[in-house]
C-alpha cells in the first residue's frame, strides 16, 4: 500500500500546500504507526526485563493485552479530543508533551529484578496514558486536515496520512530487525530498548519545538469540526464499521504475519536470524508479486468482484489448511502464501475503497480515516490477542488459531464488501 499511496501523491496538488502543515500531519501519523509496529512485533523481548518469571506463552498474552487496551485508549482519546476541542485549542502541545514524557519515563523504568511486578504495572499504565495522548494527536490531525485543506486536497491528504503511517511502520520493522538480528544479551537489549524510547521522546521534542515556533498555523479550529465528527460517528457508524471490516483482512495479515512472524520463528521454532531474514525477503517478494498479479487481473475484471473472489479463496484455503494440519508441518509455506495474499489485498483494497463515493463530502476524510483507525487499533490488536490467548489455552504454538482468525476475517470482509458496495457509487 506504501507504493500505491506514493504513486497517488505524485500527481497530487499538495506541492502548493503549506509545507509546515504537511510536516505537522506527517509527524503525528508517522509516530503513531511507528509506535504500534514497535509494540506489536517486538515488545515480547521486554518480557525478559519486565516479566522474567512468565513462560513465553504467558508473556505473549500479557503484552498482547497491553497492546489491545492501549489501542482502545487511542480510540477513546480521539473521541475525547473532539469533546474537549475548545479547551484543547489553547493547549495544542499538551498531547505531544504527554507522549514525550511517557517515552522518557519508559526509558527509565526499573527492571523486574529491582521492583518486581511493579515494573510491568508501571509500563502498562504509562502505555495507557500514552495511547490516550496518541488518540488526541490523531483527533487533532483529522480536525486540522479538515479545517486547513480544500475539498480537492482532502482526498490527497487522506493518502498522505496513510503514507506517513506506513513509513513509520516500515522504519520500525527495519530498525528492530537490525536490533534483534545480532543476538544481543538481555543487558544489551535492555539498553537498546531504553535508547529507542529516548529516541521516540526526542522525535516528539522536535515536534513540540515546531509547534511552539509555528503556533499560529494550528489554531484554526471551529465548532463545526466537532459537530462534523460526531455527526459522522452517529449517522455513518455502519459504513465506518463496514469499511474497517473490509480493510481488516490485510491488517490481520500485517500484524499476524509481517509483525509477529519474525520473533515467533526465532522464539518458538528456533530459526536462526539469517534464515528468518531470508524468509522475510521471500515474503516481501511474494507480496510484490501478489500486488502486481492483482493489478494485472484488474485490467480484465472488476476490482470489487476480484476482491470478493479472493475473500472466498482465502476462506477456503484456511479451511483446507486446517484439514491438512499444514500449520504444524509446513508453517513457512503458510507464511509465504499469506505474504502473497497480503500483496493481493494491499493492491485490491485501495482499488475498491478509494473509488467509491462514500460519506458526505465534508465528512469523507473523517469517515474514511476512522475506518482505518478501527481496523488497525481494534480488529488488528484483537486478532493478536485472540492468537496469544489460544496459545495459552492449548499450550501449543502450532494450533489452528491463525487459520481460524483469517477464515473469520475473510468471511466478515466478504459480507461487509457485499453490503458496502450496494450503497455507494463506484467511480
C-alpha positions, 0 to 999 in steps of 0.5 A: 500500500506504501507504493500505491499511496506514493504513486497517488501523491505524485500527481497530487496538488499538495506541492502548493500546500503549506509545507509546515502543515504537511510536516505537522500531519506527517509527524503525528501519523508517522509516530503513531504507526511507528509506535504500534509496529514497535509494540506489536512485533517486538515488545515480547523481548521486554518480557525478559526485563519486565516479566522474567518469571512468565513462560513465553506463552504467558508473556505473549498474552500479557503484552498482547493485552497491553497492546489491545487496551492501549489501542482502545485508549487511542480510540477513546482519546480521539473521541475525547479530543473532539469533546474537549476541542475548545479547551484543547485549542489553547493547549495544542502541545499538551498531547505531544508533551504527554507522549514525550514524557511517557517515552522518557519515563519508559526509558527509565523504568526499573527492571523486574529484578529491582521492583518486581511486578511493579515494573510491568504495572508501571509500563502498562499504565504509562502505555495507557496514558500514552495511547490516550495522548496518541488518540488526541494527536490523531483527533487533532490531525483529522480536525486540522486536515479538515479545517486547513485543506480544500475539498480537492486536497482532502482526498490527497491528504487522506493518502498522505496520512496513510503514507506517513503511517506506513513509513513509520511502520516500515522504519520500525520493522527495519530498525528492530530487525537490525536490533534483534538480528545480532543476538544481543544479551538481555543487558544489551537489549535492555539498553537498546530498548531504553535508547529507542524510547529516548529516541521516540521522546526526542522525535516528539521534542522536535515536534513540540519545538515546531509547534511552539515556533509555528503556533499560529498555523494550528489554531484554526479550529471551529465548532463545526469540526466537532459537530462534523465528527460526531455527526459522522460517528452517529449517522455513518457508524455502519459504513465506518464499521463496514469499511474497517471490516473490509480493510481488516483482512490485510491488517490481520495479515500485517500484524499476524504475519509481517509483525509477529512472524519474525520473533515467533520463528526465532522464539518458538521454532528456533530459526536462526536470524539469517534464515528468518531474514531470508524468509522475510525477503521471500515474503516481501517478494511474494507480496510484490508479486501478489500486488502486481498479479492483482493489478494485472487481473484488474485490467480484465475484471472488476476490482470489487468482484476480484476482491470478493473472489479472493475473500472466498479463496482465502476462506477456503484455503484456511479451511483446507489448511486446517484439514491438512494440519499444514500449520504444524508441518509446513508453517513457512509455506503458510507464511509465504502464501499469506505474504502473497495474499497480503500483496493481493489485498494491499493492491485490491483494497485501495482499488475498491475503497478509494473509488467509491463515493462514500460519506458526505463530502465534508465528512469523507476524510473523517469517515474514511480515516476512522475506518482505518483507525478501527481496523488497525487499533481494534480488529488488528490488536484483537486478532493478536490477542485472540492468537496469544490467548489460544496459545495459552489455552492449548499450550501449543504454538502450532494450533489452528488459531491463525487459520481460524482468525483469517477464515473469520476475517475473510468471511466478515470482509466478504459480507461487509464488501457485499453490503458496502458496495450496494450503497455507494457509487463506484467511480 
